[in-house]
Amino acid sequence: MARDRLDEYRGKRDLAKSGEPSGGSAAARSRFVVQRHEASTTHFDFRLEVGDVLKSWAVPKGPSTDPGQKRLATPTEDHPLDYASFEGVIPEGDGAGTVVVWDTGPYRNLTEHRGAPIDVDDALERGHVKVWLEGAKLTGAFALTRTPMRGREQWLLVKVDDEGADRGGDPARGRPESVLSGRTNDDVAADADRER
């Protein structure tokens, strides 16, 4: 099943050349990752572990901790689980640029319908999922909701108003460093240049 769900991901890349992960196994707890990706434009890739893949959305402005800010989230292809720790330089082709792990940690599914829990796969199919993130930069509940925009599928990522909310904060702007390595995208590019 993982092969089928990752066909689009693998079809867009030469994994031997890019050094990007090709697959991996699930963690004990479902995890999320947000990767800061400097490609043709800088954006953030928001990913949730769902079964044997990372469901993924590109968030141009990055996640906000302000419940009043709605962030556009464009679905991208499913990624392999071991992509959750990937940092490096993607060479020419789809997504060429640098990637750092901006935030990561476990998450819990909070999605319900009429008081009954709904698993994440079903919630995504229905077009709305609510999760509790336990990251270094993002904590508390976030909601992803599908919305029709200009003829293509788009989602909105919104912080729920709880103890993790910060109406004045914008961690996507002020904190560009990786939570795994402490490096920025510029550091990753400089390290790659030194290794050549």
C-alpha positions in Angstrom: 0.0 0.0 0.0 2.8 2.5 0.8 4.2 2.0 -2.8 0.9 3.1 -4.3 0.6 6.2 -2.0 4.1 7.3 -2.7 4.1 6.8 -6.5 3.6 10.5 -7.2 6.4 11.4 -4.7 8.8 9.0 -6.2 7.8 9.9 -9.8 8.8 13.6 -9.2 12.3 12.8 -8.0 15.6 11.1 -8.7 16.1 9.9 -5.1 19.6 8.7 -5.8 20.5 12.2 -6.9 18.5 14.3 -4.4 19.3 12.3 -1.3 15.7 12.5 -0.2 14.2 9.6 1.8 12.3 6.8 0.0 10.4 5.3 2.8 10.4 4.4 6.5 8.3 2.9 9.3 5.8 4.5 11.6 6.7 5.8 15.1 5.1 4.7 18.3 3.0 7.9 18.3 1.8 9.8 15.2 4.0 12.8 14.5 3.8 16.0 12.6 6.6 17.9 10.9 6.8 21.4 9.5 9.7 21.9 7.1 11.0 25.3 6.0 11.6 25.0 2.3 13.5 27.6 0.4 12.8 26.8 -3.2 11.6 29.1 -6.0 9.7 30.8 -3.1 10.1 30.2 0.6 7.3 28.2 2.1 6.6 25.8 4.9 5.6 22.1 4.3 3.1 21.0 7.0 3.0 17.2 7.3 0.9 14.8 9.4 1.8 11.1 9.8 -1.3 9.3 8.6 -0.9 5.5 8.4 2.2 4.8 6.3 2.8 8.2 4.8 3.1 11.9 5.6 0.1 13.8 4.3 1.4 17.1 3.1 0.4 20.7 2.4 2.5 23.7 1.3 1.8 26.7 3.5 3.3 29.9 1.8 3.3 32.1 4.9 3.9 29.3 7.4 1.7 28.3 10.4 0.5 31.1 12.6 -0.1 30.9 16.3 -2.8 33.7 16.0 -6.3 32.2 15.9 -7.4 35.2 13.8 -5.0 34.3 11.0 -6.1 31.8 8.3 -3.2 30.3 6.4 -3.6 28.9 2.9 -2.5 25.3 2.7 -2.1 23.7 -0.8 -2.1 19.9 -0.8 1.0 18.2 -2.2 1.9 14.6 -2.8 2.2 12.2 0.1 5.8 11.8 1.4 7.5 8.8 3.1 7.6 8.7 6.8 11.4 9.1 7.0 11.0 12.5 5.3 10.0 13.8 8.8 13.7 14.2 9.7 15.1 15.2 6.3 17.3 18.3 6.1 19.4 19.1 3.1 19.6 20.5 -0.4 17.2 19.2 -3.1 19.0 19.6 -6.5 17.4 20.7 -9.7 13.9 19.5 -10.5 10.7 19.6 -8.4 11.2 21.6 -5.2 14.9 22.4 -5.8 16.3 24.3 -2.8 17.1 23.8 0.9 15.0 22.2 3.6 15.2 22.3 7.4 12.9 20.8 10.0 11.4 23.9 11.4 9.2 22.1 14.0 8.2 18.5 14.8 6.7 16.4 17.5 3.9 14.0 18.3 0.3 14.9 17.5 -3.1 13.7 18.7 -6.2 13.6 16.6 -9.1 15.6 18.1 -11.5 15.3 15.2 -15.1 14.4 16.1 -18.5 14.3 14.5 -21.5 14.6 16.7 -19.3 13.6 19.7 -17.8 10.5 18.1 -14.1 10.4 17.2 -13.2 10.2 13.5 -9.8 8.8 12.4 -7.5 11.2 10.5 -7.9 9.5 7.1 -11.7 9.7 7.3 -11.5 13.3 8.6 -9.3 14.3 5.7 -11.6 12.6 3.2 -14.5 14.7 4.8 -12.5 17.9 4.5 -11.8 18.8 8.1 -9.3 17.6 10.7 -8.4 19.0 14.1 -5.1 18.0 15.8 -3.2 18.8 19.0 0.5 19.5 18.2 3.2 19.0 20.7 6.1 20.8 19.0 8.9 23.1 20.1 7.3 26.1 18.2 3.8 25.0 17.7 1.6 23.7 20.6 -2.1 23.2 21.0 -4.9 22.6 18.6 -4.9 23.4 14.9 -7.6 22.8 12.3 -7.2 22.1 8.6 -10.3 22.7 6.5 -10.8 22.1 2.8 -12.3 24.9 0.9 -12.9 25.4 -2.8 -10.8 28.2 -4.2 -10.4 29.1 -7.9 -11.4 25.7 -9.1 -8.7 23.7 -7.3 -8.5 22.1 -3.9 -7.2 24.3 -1.1 -7.2 24.0 2.6 -7.0 26.6 5.4 -4.7 26.0 8.4 -6.0 27.8 11.6 -4.8 27.9 15.2 -7.5 27.1 17.7 -7.9 29.6 20.5 -6.3 27.8 23.4 -3.3 28.0 25.7 -0.9 27.6 22.7 -2.4 30.7 21.0 -0.3 33.9 20.6 -2.2 36.7 18.9 0.9 38.8 18.4 3.4 36.1 17.5 4.6 35.0 14.1 7.1 32.1 14.7 7.4 31.5 10.9 9.1 34.9 10.5 11.1 35.3 13.7 12.4 31.7 14.2 13.7 30.3 11.0 16.1 27.7 12.5 15.7 23.9 12.6 14.6 22.3 15.8 16.8 19.3 15.0 20.1 20.9 14.0 19.8 24.6 14.9 20.7 25.4 11.3 18.9 27.8 9.0 18.3 27.2 5.3 21.3 29.4 4.6 23.5 27.2 6.8 22.3 24.1 5.0 23.2 25.7 1.6 26.7 26.8 3.0 27.4 23.3 4.4 26.5 21.8 1.0 28.8 24.2 -0.8 31.7 23.3 1.6 31.1 19.6 0.9 31.5 20.1 -2.9 
